[in-house]
Amino acid sequence: MKIFTNIQLAATIALTHMRSRLKQTIIATVGVIFGITMFVFMVSMIQGINDFLRNIAFEQSPHLRLYNEIQAASGTILDKVKSQAINIVDHSKPKNVSLALKDGKQVIQLLQDDPRVLAVSGSIKAQVFYRLGSSTINGTINGIVFENENALFNLQAKLLEGSFHELATTPNSIVMGVNLAKRLNVKTGDQLLLTTEKGNNFYVTVAGIFKTGMSDIDKQESYASLNTVQRFMEVPAAHITDIKIKLHDMEQAPAFCQELQTKYGFQGSDWRQDNATIVDGDSFRNFMVYGVSITILLVAGFGTFNILTMMIYEKMKDIAILKAMGFSNGDIRRIFLIQAIIIGTIGALLGLVFGFLATYGISQMPYKSDVMITMDHFPVNYSIVYYISGFSFGIITTTLAGYLPSRKASRLDPITILRG
């Protein structure tokens, strides 16, 4: 009860000091409010943008994929003939390896039954030239089974005009990226000439136009049915070059990818490898945001420290009188710590409110992007973690800012002060 009474008395004196120096108290509180507001605003907005960009990239990227790639030969015929000699061969040619995945369709069926797999799709990707009049643009064409590919990448949501379903019903039809269509100056229903790597020419009909928001995809890629591309490339119906997989838990992708490579002898990569730049960029941007935000909070804490220090100098006679009346060093420390905690609590709470209002306001601002098809407003992340972090850091910085002045005040000699 005595401790509670001491705290209650210390709080009453602290509030009296704060009211007597109301202007300085308001300035200190505003500093904390500004720091917390900027912390919440910056972290919520930039993390929201990061999440949006990650989702755009990962929407077009499987959790893992299996493929074959051309590799340099590990040895030469000369090594086999003269195995005991030291053979030096410059500019050895890569192995003549088929890019087709052996028994690819059977592998897909087995993966569809795996409980870890959410969706799987087999496809064939080929380099082609798109020709219309004097325009010739190199790019790639993806032969897909639409239902499987749509389960992976939600292609239907990215369609601007036309239909993906015509790929299966209309011979030699393609759905192309919006930037590729602009470069060729074509629209749905137009025809153009497509030339394969082998020099074969095919007239194709534009059945639709899609937009992913990824410029590299939108300006050079198109989709056709798997059978159509196999016919263009003059390969059998079992020929596929890529198996793309999404898992229920994407964190299992690296281990699962290694397991499949060992089991089937294919090359593979997971989402971390395919999106290394984005993953590293997220870490760097988060470091910058938190660094700037914490700096703002520290500046607000130093402001509180300076104001409390000035209040101590101005209240030296009051402190001396309190100590002469029997207040202990702990009581004096408690008075100024309570002032710091009050400033920090009020500043942090109001900072959270203003931070939320600022982020909500910017999230409601219309934003029209020619690149991001799904962005109509600024993306914002309202994670409760940012609000808890901001409130906690605000209380900690102001408490620390109040501790040193309170410690100094408790050590003042009342006799020296009263003598002047």
C-alpha positions as CSV (number, residue, x, y, z in Angstrom):
1,M,0.0,0.0,0.0
2,K,2.9,2.3,0.8
3,I,4.5,1.7,-2.6
4,F,1.2,2.4,-4.3
5,T,0.8,5.6,-2.3
6,N,4.3,6.7,-3.2
7,I,3.6,6.1,-6.9
8,Q,0.3,7.9,-6.7
9,L,2.0,10.9,-5.1
10,A,4.9,10.9,-7.6
11,A,2.3,10.8,-10.4
12,T,0.5,13.8,-8.9
13,I,3.7,15.8,-8.7
14,A,4.8,14.7,-12.2
15,L,1.5,15.9,-13.7
16,T,1.8,19.2,-11.8
17,H,5.3,19.7,-13.3
18,M,4.0,18.8,-16.8
19,R,1.1,21.3,-16.5
20,S,3.5,24.1,-15.4
21,R,5.7,23.5,-18.4
22,L,2.8,22.7,-20.8
23,K,4.5,24.0,-23.9
24,Q,7.6,21.8,-23.5
25,T,5.4,18.8,-22.6
26,I,3.4,19.3,-25.8
27,I,6.6,19.6,-27.9
28,A,8.0,16.4,-26.4
29,T,4.7,14.6,-27.0
30,V,4.5,15.9,-30.6
31,G,8.0,14.6,-31.3
32,V,7.0,11.1,-30.2
33,I,3.7,11.3,-32.2
34,F,5.6,12.3,-35.3
35,G,8.2,9.5,-34.9
36,I,5.5,6.8,-34.3
37,T,3.4,8.1,-37.1
38,M,6.2,8.1,-39.6
39,F,7.3,4.6,-38.5
40,V,3.9,3.1,-39.0
41,F,3.3,5.0,-42.2
42,M,6.6,4.1,-43.9
43,V,6.8,0.5,-42.8
44,S,3.1,-0.2,-43.7
45,M,3.3,1.5,-47.1
46,I,6.7,0.1,-48.2
47,Q,6.0,-3.4,-46.9
48,G,2.6,-3.3,-48.7
49,I,4.4,-2.4,-52.0
50,N,7.0,-5.1,-51.4
51,D,4.2,-7.7,-50.8
52,F,2.4,-6.6,-53.9
53,L,5.5,-6.9,-56.1
54,R,6.4,-10.3,-54.6
55,N,2.9,-11.5,-55.2
56,I,3.0,-10.3,-58.9
57,A,6.4,-12.1,-59.4
58,F,5.5,-15.2,-57.5
59,E,2.2,-15.5,-59.3
60,Q,4.1,-16.0,-62.5
61,S,6.7,-18.2,-60.9
62,P,6.1,-21.8,-59.7
63,H,7.4,-23.0,-56.4
64,L,9.7,-25.3,-58.3
65,R,10.3,-26.4,-61.8
66,L,11.9,-29.4,-63.5
67,Y,13.7,-29.1,-66.9
68,N,16.7,-30.2,-68.9
69,E,19.4,-27.8,-70.0
70,I,22.3,-28.0,-72.4
71,Q,25.6,-28.7,-70.6
72,A,29.2,-28.9,-71.6
73,A,30.5,-32.4,-72.0
74,S,32.4,-33.7,-68.9
75,G,34.9,-35.6,-71.1
76,T,35.9,-36.2,-74.8
77,I,36.3,-39.2,-77.1
78,L,40.1,-38.6,-76.8
79,D,39.9,-39.2,-73.1
80,K,38.3,-42.5,-73.7
81,V,40.8,-43.6,-76.3
82,K,43.9,-42.4,-74.5
83,S,42.8,-42.6,-70.9
84,Q,46.4,-42.7,-69.5
85,A,47.5,-39.6,-71.4
86,I,47.0,-35.9,-70.5
87,N,44.6,-34.6,-73.2
88,I,43.9,-31.0,-73.7
89,V,40.9,-30.0,-75.9
90,D,39.9,-26.4,-76.4
91,H,36.4,-25.2,-77.1
92,S,34.7,-28.6,-76.6
93,K,31.1,-28.5,-77.8
94,P,28.2,-28.9,-75.4
95,K,26.6,-32.4,-75.2
96,N,23.8,-33.1,-77.7
97,V,21.1,-33.5,-75.1
98,S,17.4,-33.5,-75.7
99,L,15.5,-30.8,-73.8
100,A,12.5,-33.1,-73.5
101,L,11.8,-34.6,-70.1
102,K,11.8,-38.4,-70.3
103,D,8.4,-39.8,-69.3
104,G,7.3,-36.3,-68.4
105,K,3.6,-37.0,-68.6
106,Q,3.9,-40.0,-66.3
107,V,5.9,-37.9,-63.8
108,I,3.1,-35.3,-63.9
109,Q,0.5,-38.0,-63.0
110,L,2.6,-39.1,-60.1
111,L,3.1,-35.6,-58.8
112,Q,-0.7,-34.9,-59.0
113,D,-1.1,-37.7,-56.5
114,D,1.5,-36.4,-54.1
115,P,-0.2,-34.8,-51.0
116,R,2.5,-32.0,-50.9
117,V,1.5,-30.8,-54.4
118,L,-1.2,-28.1,-54.9
119,A,-1.0,-27.9,-58.7
120,V,1.3,-29.2,-61.5
121,S,1.5,-28.4,-65.2
122,G,3.6,-29.7,-68.0
123,S,4.5,-27.4,-70.9
124,I,6.8,-26.9,-73.9
125,K,8.6,-23.6,-74.5
126,A,10.1,-22.7,-77.8
127,Q,11.9,-19.7,-79.3
128,V,10.1,-18.2,-82.3
129,F,9.9,-15.1,-84.5
130,Y,6.6,-13.2,-84.7
131,R,6.2,-11.6,-88.2
132,L,3.6,-9.1,-89.4
133,G,4.5,-7.0,-92.5
134,S,7.9,-5.6,-92.0
135,S,7.9,-6.2,-88.2
136,T,9.9,-9.2,-86.9
137,I,10.1,-9.7,-83.2
138,N,11.8,-12.6,-81.5
139,G,10.1,-14.2,-78.4
140,T,8.8,-17.4,-76.9
141,I,5.7,-19.4,-77.2
142,N,4.4,-21.6,-74.4
143,G,2.5,-24.8,-75.2
144,I,0.2,-25.4,-72.3
145,V,-2.8,-27.3,-71.1
146,F,-4.9,-24.3,-70.0
147,E,-6.7,-25.8,-67.1
148,N,-3.4,-27.0,-65.5
149,E,-1.6,-23.7,-66.2
150,N,-4.5,-21.7,-64.9
151,A,-4.4,-23.5,-61.6
152,L,-0.8,-22.5,-61.2
153,F,-0.8,-18.9,-62.4
154,N,-4.5,-17.8,-62.6
155,L,-4.1,-16.8,-66.2
156,Q,-7.8,-16.1,-66.6
157,A,-7.6,-13.1,-64.3
158,K,-4.8,-11.6,-66.4
159,L,-6.8,-11.8,-69.7
160,L,-7.6,-8.3,-71.2
161,E,-9.6,-9.5,-74.2
162,G,-10.4,-12.7,-76.0
163,S,-10.4,-16.2,-74.5
164,F,-7.9,-18.8,-73.4
165,H,-10.5,-21.5,-74.1
166,E,-10.2,-20.9,-77.9
167,L,-6.6,-22.3,-77.7
168,A,-8.2,-25.8,-77.5
169,T,-10.9,-25.2,-80.1
170,T,-9.4,-22.9,-82.7
171,P,-6.4,-24.4,-84.7
172,N,-3.2,-22.4,-84.7
173,S,-4.5,-19.8,-82.2
174,I,-2.4,-18.0,-79.6
175,V,-2.9,-15.6,-76.7
176,M,-0.1,-13.0,-76.5
177,G,1.3,-10.5,-74.1
178,V,-0.1,-7.0,-74.3
179,N,3.3,-5.3,-75.0
180,L,4.0,-7.9,-77.7
181,A,0.6,-7.1,-79.3
182,K,1.4,-3.4,-79.2
183,R,4.8,-3.9,-80.8
184,L,3.2,-5.9,-83.6
185,N,0.1,-3.6,-83.7
186,V,-2.3,-6.5,-83.6
187,K,-5.6,-7.2,-81.8
188,T,-7.8,-10.1,-81.1
189,G,-8.8,-11.9,-84.4
190,D,-5.8,-10.7,-86.4
191,Q,-3.4,-13.1,-88.1
192,L,0.3,-13.1,-88.2
193,L,3.2,-15.3,-89.3
194,L,5.1,-17.4,-86.8
195,T,8.6,-18.8,-87.7
196,T,10.1,-21.6,-85.5
197,E,13.8,-22.2,-84.9
198,K,13.8,-24.8,-87.7
199,G,12.5,-22.2,-90.2
200,N,9.0,-23.6,-90.4
201,N,6.3,-20.9,-91.0
202,F,2.8,-21.0,-89.6
203,Y,-0.1,-18.5,-89.7
204,V,-1.6,-18.1,-86.3
205,T,-4.7,-16.2,-85.1
206,V,-4.6,-14.0,-82.0
207,A,-7.3,-15.4,-79.7
208,G,-6.7,-13.1,-76.8
209,I,-4.3,-10.7,-75.1
210,F,-3.1,-11.0,-71.5
211,K,-1.2,-8.7,-69.1
212,T,0.8,-10.0,-66.1
213,G,2.5,-6.8,-65.1
214,M,5.9,-8.4,-65.7
215,S,7.3,-6.4,-68.7
216,D,9.7,-9.2,-69.8
217,I,6.8,-11.6,-70.1
218,D,4.3,-9.2,-71.6
219,K,6.6,-8.0,-74.4
220,Q,7.8,-11.4,-75.7
221,E,5.7,-14.3,-74.6
222,S,2.5,-16.0,-75.9
223,Y,0.5,-19.1,-75.1
224,A,-0.9,-21.8,-77.4
225,S,-2.2,-25.3,-76.7
226,L,0.3,-28.0,-76.0
227,N,-0.6,-29.9,-79.1
228,T,-0.3,-26.8,-81.3
229,V,3.3,-26.0,-80.2
230,Q,4.3,-29.7,-80.5
231,R,3.1,-29.6,-84.1
232,F,5.0,-26.4,-84.8
233,M,8.2,-27.9,-83.3
234,E,7.6,-31.3,-85.1
235,V,7.9,-33.3,-81.9
236,P,5.8,-36.2,-80.6
237,A,2.9,-35.8,-78.3
238,A,4.9,-36.9,-75.2
239,H,7.4,-34.1,-75.7
240,I,7.4,-31.6,-72.8
241,T,10.3,-29.4,-71.7
242,D,9.1,-28.0,-68.4
243,I,7.2,-29.3,-65.3
244,K,6.0,-26.5,-63.0
245,I,4.8,-27.2,-59.5
246,K,3.1,-25.3,-56.7
247,L,3.1,-26.7,-53.2
248,H,0.8,-26.3,-50.3
249,D,3.9,-25.1,-48.3
250,M,6.3,-23.2,-50.5
251,E,9.0,-23.5,-47.9
252,Q,9.3,-27.2,-48.7
253,A,10.3,-26.4,-52.3
254,P,14.1,-26.6,-52.0
255,A,14.1,-30.0,-50.3
256,F,11.3,-31.3,-52.6
257,C,13.2,-30.0,-55.7
258,Q,16.4,-31.9,-54.6
259,E,14.3,-35.0,-54.1
260,L,12.8,-34.9,-57.6
261,Q,16.1,-34.2,-59.2
262,T,17.7,-37.2,-57.6
263,K,14.6,-39.4,-58.4
264,Y,14.1,-38.5,-62.0
265,G,17.5,-37.2,-63.1
266,F,16.2,-33.7,-64.3
267,Q,17.6,-30.3,-63.5
268,G,15.5,-28.2,-61.2
269,S,15.2,-24.9,-59.4
270,D,13.0,-23.5,-56.7
271,W,11.3,-20.2,-56.1
272,R,14.2,-18.8,-54.1
273,Q,16.7,-19.4,-56.9
274,D,14.3,-18.1,-59.6
275,N,13.5,-15.0,-57.6
276,A,16.8,-14.3,-55.8
277,T,16.9,-10.7,-56.8
278,I,13.4,-10.0,-55.4
279,V,14.2,-11.9,-52.1
280,D,17.5,-10.1,-51.6
281,G,15.8,-6.8,-52.6
282,D,13.1,-7.3,-50.0
283,S,15.7,-7.7,-47.2
284,F,17.6,-4.6,-48.3
285,R,14.5,-2.5,-48.6
286,N,13.2,-3.7,-45.2
287,F,16.6,-2.8,-43.7
288,M,16.5,0.7,-45.1
289,V,12.9,1.3,-44.0
290,Y,13.5,0.1,-40.4
291,G,16.8,2.0,-40.3
292,V,15.2,5.3,-41.2
293,S,12.1,4.7,-39.0
294,I,14.2,3.8,-35.9
295,T,16.3,6.8,-36.5
296,I,13.2,9.0,-36.5
297,L,12.1,7.4,-33.2
298,L,15.6,7.9,-31.7
299,V,15.5,11.6,-32.7
300,A,12.1,11.9,-30.9
301,G,13.7,10.2,-27.9
302,F,16.6,12.6,-27.8
303,G,14.0,15.5,-28.0
304,T,12.3,14.0,-24.9
305,F,15.6,13.7,-23.2
306,N,16.5,17.3,-23.8
307,I,13.2,18.6,-22.7
308,L,13.2,16.6,-19.4
309,T,16.8,17.7,-18.8
310,M,15.7,21.3,-19.1
311,M,12.7,20.7,-16.9
312,I,15.1,19.4,-14.2
313,Y,17.3,22.5,-14.4
314,E,14.2,24.7,-14.1
315,K,12.8,22.6,-11.2
316,M,16.0,22.3,-9.1
317,K,14.5,24.3,-6.2
318,D,11.4,22.2,-6.3
319,I,13.5,19.1,-6.2
320,A,15.6,20.4,-3.3
321,I,12.4,21.2,-1.3
322,L,11.0,17.8,-2.0
323,K,14.2,16.1,-0.8
324,A,14.2,18.4,2.2
325,M,10.7,17.2,3.0
326,G,11.8,13.6,3.1
327,F,11.4,12.4,-0.5
328,S,14.0,9.7,-1.3
329,N,16.3,9.5,-4.4
330,G,13.9,6.7,-5.7
331,D,10.9,9.1,-5.3
332,I,12.6,11.8,-7.3
333,R,13.6,9.3,-10.0
334,R,10.0,8.0,-10.1
335,I,8.6,11.5,-10.6
336,F,10.6,12.1,-13.8
337,L,10.3,8.6,-15.1
338,I,6.5,8.9,-14.8
339,Q,6.7,12.1,-16.8
340,A,8.6,10.3,-19.5
341,I,6.2,7.3,-19.5
342,I,3.2,9.6,-19.7
343,I,4.7,11.5,-22.7
344,G,5.7,8.2,-24.3
345,T,2.3,6.5,-23.8
346,I,0.3,9.5,-25.1
347,G,2.6,10.1,-28.0
348,A,2.8,6.4,-29.0
349,L,-1.0,5.9,-28.9
350,L,-1.7,9.1,-30.9
351,G,1.1,8.2,-33.2
352,L,-0.5,4.8,-33.9
353,V,-3.8,6.5,-34.6
354,F,-2.3,9.1,-37.0
355,G,-0.1,6.4,-38.6
356,F,-3.2,4.3,-39.3
357,L,-5.1,7.3,-40.7
358,A,-2.2,8.2,-42.9
359,T,-1.8,4.7,-44.3
360,Y,-5.5,4.3,-44.7
361,G,-5.7,7.7,-46.5
362,I,-3.0,6.7,-49.0
363,S,-4.5,3.3,-49.6
364,Q,-7.7,5.0,-50.7
365,M,-5.9,7.2,-53.3
366,P,-6.7,5.9,-56.8
367,Y,-3.6,4.8,-58.7
368,K,-3.7,3.9,-62.4
369,S,-0.7,1.9,-63.6
370,D,0.0,0.8,-67.2
371,V,2.2,-1.9,-65.9
372,M,0.4,-3.4,-62.9
373,I,-3.0,-4.6,-64.2
374,T,-4.3,-5.4,-60.7
375,M,-3.2,-2.2,-59.0
376,D,-5.9,0.5,-58.7
377,H,-4.9,1.8,-55.2
378,F,-1.6,2.0,-53.3
379,P,-1.1,-1.3,-51.5
380,V,-0.7,-1.1,-47.7
381,N,0.2,-3.7,-45.2
382,Y,-1.8,-3.3,-41.9
383,S,0.1,-6.0,-40.0
384,I,-0.5,-5.6,-36.2
385,V,3.2,-6.3,-35.7
386,Y,4.1,-2.8,-37.0
387,Y,1.7,-1.2,-34.5
388,I,3.0,-3.3,-31.6
389,S,6.6,-2.6,-32.6
390,G,5.9,1.2,-32.9
391,F,4.2,1.4,-29.6
392,S,6.8,-0.7,-27.8
393,F,9.7,1.2,-29.3
394,G,8.1,4.6,-28.5
395,I,7.6,3.6,-24.8
396,I,11.2,2.2,-24.6
397,T,12.9,5.3,-26.1
398,T,11.0,7.8,-24.0
399,T,11.5,5.7,-20.8
400,L,15.3,5.6,-21.5
401,A,15.2,9.3,-22.4
402,G,13.7,10.0,-19.0
403,Y,15.9,7.6,-17.0
404,L,19.2,9.6,-17.3
405,P,17.6,13.0,-16.3
406,S,15.7,11.3,-13.4
407,R,18.9,9.7,-12.2
408,K,20.7,13.0,-12.3
409,A,17.8,14.7,-10.5
410,S,17.9,12.1,-7.7
411,R,21.5,12.8,-7.0
412,L,21.2,16.6,-6.6
413,D,22.2,17.9,-3.2
414,P,19.3,19.9,-1.7
415,I,21.6,22.0,0.6
416,T,23.8,23.1,-2.3
417,I,20.8,24.1,-4.3
418,L,19.1,26.0,-1.6
419,R,22.3,27.9,-0.7
420,G,22.4,29.0,-4.4
